[in-house]
Amino acid sequence: MKMQSLIIGIILVAIAFYLIKTKLLNRQTEPDNNTARPSKEFLQKIESKNDKLVLVKNISNLEIDSIINGFCNMYNQENFQAQPRLYKLGENEFAITFPFDIEFEIYCYFINYVRYPMGFEKSFNVTGWATTRTGEQWITDKVANKKVMLFIPSDDTEHDNVFLTTSDNIGYKLGFAMGEEKQFLDKPKQHFIYPRIEIKDLTDKQYKDFN
């Protein structure tokens, strides 16, 4: 009887993990259109200084708005995990910041989602930068408290990860599947480059907030 209960428990855990992983891999054919949110009183209103910056190229206004809304629909239904701020840099180029900050794990999911958004039959060119902190998801002693670049290379076929390169060119593959959380690379998938703009350069630009 105990063995049977154990087997049933393992099966239920496997099913739950599969459903969570499917959501993270962004493999649903359609985006989440549930716009339910907690009360606005739970929105963060005091900005938290951080240097998280995402640049997206070759994308239209309509596409980037749809993608950010889709991500917020997924992650903000129970609490506000992401409050992105969007800036238009050019005809098909945008910058995204997180003035109220965002957990590093959710930030990685965001970059993956922009690369492989639900409801689209194409991927987008996205790169993110941040300074890591000790104790954050996937962060080891080799990369803690360093400026890092986050990206998904053009030859990626798995769709469930992001790659990380530190400013001193230490590379990791950060996987979303259980058992593949972080993989040290003998050499980084791409060498670190600094973003062409800094957050301070966006101060006087118009923006659009999402939640």
N, C-alpha and C positions, 0 to 999 in steps of 0.2 A: 504493500500500500504506500509506504514511504517512497519507494522507488518510482511508483507511478506518479505520485505528486511531484517528485523531483523532475521527472521527464516533462510533465505538463508545464511546470514552472519554467524550465529551460526553453520550451517551445514558445511560451508567451513572451519571454524576454527577447527571443530571437525575432518574433513578429514585431514587437515594439521597436527594437533596434532597426529593423528593416524599414519601418514606416518613417522613423526619424531620419535615417540616412537618405531615404528617397527625397524627403523634403529638403535636406541640405544639399543634395546633388542638383537641385533645380531641374529635375527631369519631368516634372509635370508639364503637360502640353500647354496648359493655360495658367496665367498668373492668378494669384489669390486676389479675388475681388471683394473680399470681406473688409469693409472699411470700419468695422467696430473698433472703438478705442476706449481706454479708461477715461474718466472725467478729466477735463482740461486742467483741473486743479493739480493733477499729478505731472503735468508737463514741467520739465526743468526750465527754470526762468533765469537762473544765475549762470552766466557763462563760466566754463572751466577751461583754463588755459591749457592747450595741447598743440602739438604740431602735426596732427593727422591730416593728410592732404591726399586727395585722389584726383588724377588727371585722366580724362576720357577723350579720345579722338575719334573722328569720323563717325559722328552720331548727330542726329537732329534734335531740336528742342522737344519735339513730340516724343521721340524715342527715350530720351533721358528722363523726361518727366514720368513717362509710363513705367520705366524701370524702377525709379526711386519709389514711386507710389506702390508698386508691386512688392518691393522689399519691406516697406513700412507696413503694408497689409499683413505680411507674414510675421513680423517680429514685434509689432506694437499693439497687438490685440489685448494682451493681458497687462502689459506695462510698457512704458516708452523706452525701448532699448536703443532706438536710433532716431536722432533728430538732425538729419543731414541739411546742409546749407549749400545751395547750388549757385554758381557764378558762370556766366557765359564769357568765354575768353575770345572766341572767334566764331566764324560761321558754323563750324562743326566741331568745336572743341570747348570743353567745360571743365571747371574745377569744382570739387566738392570738399567741404570741410565739415567738422563736427564741433561746433562752438560749445556744446554742452558735454563734449567728450563721448566716448563710446568704448565699451569693453573690447580688448584686443581681439578676442575670439569672434565677436559679432562683426568687428571691422574686417576680419579676414573673410567671413561669410559674405559681407557686402561686396568686396572686391570680386569674389567668385561669382556672385549674382549678376553684377554688372557685366562681367565677361560672358556669362551664359544665362541671360535672363529668360524667365518663363514667358511663353507666348511669342517668342521670336525664333526665326529659323536661321539666325546668324549670330555671330559673336562680335564683341566690341573690344577695341584696344584700350586697356585700362591699366594704370600703374598707381600704386599707393606708397606713401612714405609715412613713417612714424618713428618715435623714440620708444623703445620697449622698456618695460619695468619688470623687476624681479617679482616672480610669483604669478605672472600672467600665463594664460593657457599657451602651451607649446614653447615657452621661453626658457632656455637653458642658460647656464653660466656663460656659455660662449657668446650669447647674443644679448644678454640682459643689459639694460641701460645704454643701448647703442642705437644710433640712427639706422633704420633698415628700409629697404625697398621691397615692396610686395608686388608680385606680378604672376601672370600665367603665361608661359611661353607658347609660341605659335604651334609647336609640335605636340602640345598636350592632347592626350586622347582620353584621359580618365574623368575629367570634369568635376573632380571632387577634392581639389586641393588648391593651395597657393604655394608659390615659391618665395623664399626669403633670402635676401643678400644683405649682409651688414655693410656698414661704411668701410670696414677693413676687409671686405670680400670673403666673409665666411658664409657658406650657403647651406640652406636647409630646404627640404620639401615638407610642407605642413599638410598632412592628410586628414580628411574629415572622417574617414572610416576607422572603426575600432581596430587597434593594433597597428595603425599606420599614422599615429599622431604626429610624429616628427622623425625625419630621416636626415641625418647629417650627410652632406655631399662632399666628396673629395675635392671638388672645385665647384664654385657656384654656377648655377644654370645661366645666369647673366651677371656681368660685373656691375657693381653699384654705380649709379649715376645720380647726381642731385637733380631735383625738379627744376625746370626752367624758370619757375616763379616761386615765391615764398608767400606764406599766408599774409604777411604784412603788406604785400603788393596788392592784395584784394580789398584793402580797407575802404577805398572810395568807390568800389564797384557795386552796382546794384546786385541784389541776390534774391533768392526765393527759398523760403524755409519749408521743410517737409516734416511731418510727424505721423 
